[in-house]
Structure formats: C-alpha cells, structure tokens
C-alpha cells in the first residue's frame, strides 16, 4: 500500500504597505498619510501599494483629515511612565486608526471630535475645541 501526497498551492498574503511611517509632510503641513484607490475609491491609512479592498494597484497617496471622532479609548497604567491613553479615531471615508491620546485640552469621551497634534516625529490626538456651529447645536 502506497500513499501519494499531492502538493497543494497555498495562497501567499499580499504585502500592501509600502512603509510603516504614518506621518507625512503635505502642502497643508504634517498630516497622517493615507492611500486612496482610484478603482474603488476606498481610502486606507498608510502608504500602500495595493488597495486593501479590491487589491487594485492604481492607488495614490493622500493626506488624511486632521480631525476625527473618538470611537473608543482606554487608559493603560504603564509602571513609572504613569497613565497612557490609547484610542481609536474614525476619519471621514471609513478610516480608523489606533492612536495615543492626550487629555490636556479636555476630557476624553467616545464621540467627541479630536484633533491631530504633531511635535517632531511624535503625533497624537486630543480633544478639539467645539466649533461655533457645534456650540449652537448643543444649546
């Protein structure tokens, strides 16, 4: 009795990120880098060489908005470093990123508008001041 084993082709993952850096310089100033697919219009965070949605290669680098909505967050107690806030921020176009948060401009709460802050190579989000329109809506 002999056993014959046939080789089965296993699909390999497609490397879609061109680089790990998320911060880029644009005419508008420092922004998080996004990639937009020209075929399906999907926007993704990071500089990608293929679309994560349709796997198309006709993609272009775009700046992401400097504001978004805080989806959720948590506080990590990190030994001598103290407390570190991390959260998910949603941008227009169905883009979400995990980010450091700072609480020096206001308290954190899911659903608040947050703004990107950059110092050198460091970036984080913090509560954005309410606009006049938002203040009038709350009244």
N, C-alpha and C positions, 0 to 999 in steps of 0.2 A: 504494500500500500504506500503510495507516494502522495505527498501533499504539495500542491503547486500554489505559490503565493503570487498574486499579481500586484504590481506596484500601482498605487492609486495616487494620482496627482492631487496635492493639497494646495489650495489657493494661498498665495502669499499676501500679507497685508500690503496695501499701497501706502508708501510714505508720502504724506500730504503736506507736512510742514517744511518750509524751506529753511527756517531758522527758529530758534527758541525765543528770541527777543520780541517783546510785545510793545516796546516803546519806540516810536519813530518821530522824526522831525518832518513836519509838513509846513507849507507856507503859513498856515494858521498858527503854528507853534507846535510844541510837543503834544502828541496825541497817541493813544493806543492804536496799533496797526491792525487793520482788517483787510480781508480779501473779499472781493465781490466777483461772483461768477457771471460772465456775460451771457451764458447759455440759459441759466435758470433763475438768475437774479438773486441767488442766495448770498448772504453776507456772513462771513465767519471771522472769528478773532484770529489774529496771527497772520504771518506771511505764508501763504500756501501755494503749492504748485499744481494742485488739483482741487476741484470742488468736493467737499465732504458729502454733498447731497447727490449730485448727478455724475460725479467723477470726471467731469469735463476739465479740460486743460486751458480753456480760454478764460483766464482769471486776471484780475487787476488789483493792485494794492490801493487801499482807500483808508482815509482817517476815520476812526470811529468817533461818535459824539463825545463831548467832554462831560455830559451829564447822563444819568440813567436813574432807574428806580431800584432801590434796595429790595431785593426779593426776600432774603432772609439773612441772618447773621448769628454768630456765636462769639463768645469770649473764651479764649484759651488762657489758662494760668500757666505761664512758662517760667518756672523757677525764679531766679534772680532778675530776669528780664521783666517780670510783672505780668500784667494782663495784655493780651494781644487780641484785637477784634478782627475777625475774618468774616466775609460775607459774599453773597452772590449779587451781582449788579446786572440788571437787564437793560439793554440798549434797544433803540428802535431797530426793527428789522430782525427780531427774534435772535439776538446775540446775547449771550450770558457769559460772564467771567467771574472767577473766584478772585477776590482781591483783599488786600489789607484795608482796614478801615480805621479812621481816627475819629475821636469823639470831641475834639477841641472846638468845633464850630457848632455843635448842637448834639442833642441826644439821638441815638440810633433807634429806628423803629421800622419794621417792614412797611414798604410802600412809600417811604419818603424819597424825595429827589436828592441825589448825591452828585457831587462834582469831583472831577479828576484834579489831583494836585501832583505836581512834579518838582522834585529837588534833585538835580543831577541825574543819576540813574535810578533813583527811588521814585516810586509812584504809589498812590493810594487814593481812596475816595473818602470824602467827609460830607456831612450834611450840607446841602446847598441852601443859601438864603431863599426864602419864599419870594416869588415874583409878585408884583403888584396885582396881577390877574389872579394868582393863587390866593392872595390875602383877601381879595374881594369875594372870591367864591366861598371862602371859609366863613365869611360874615353872615 
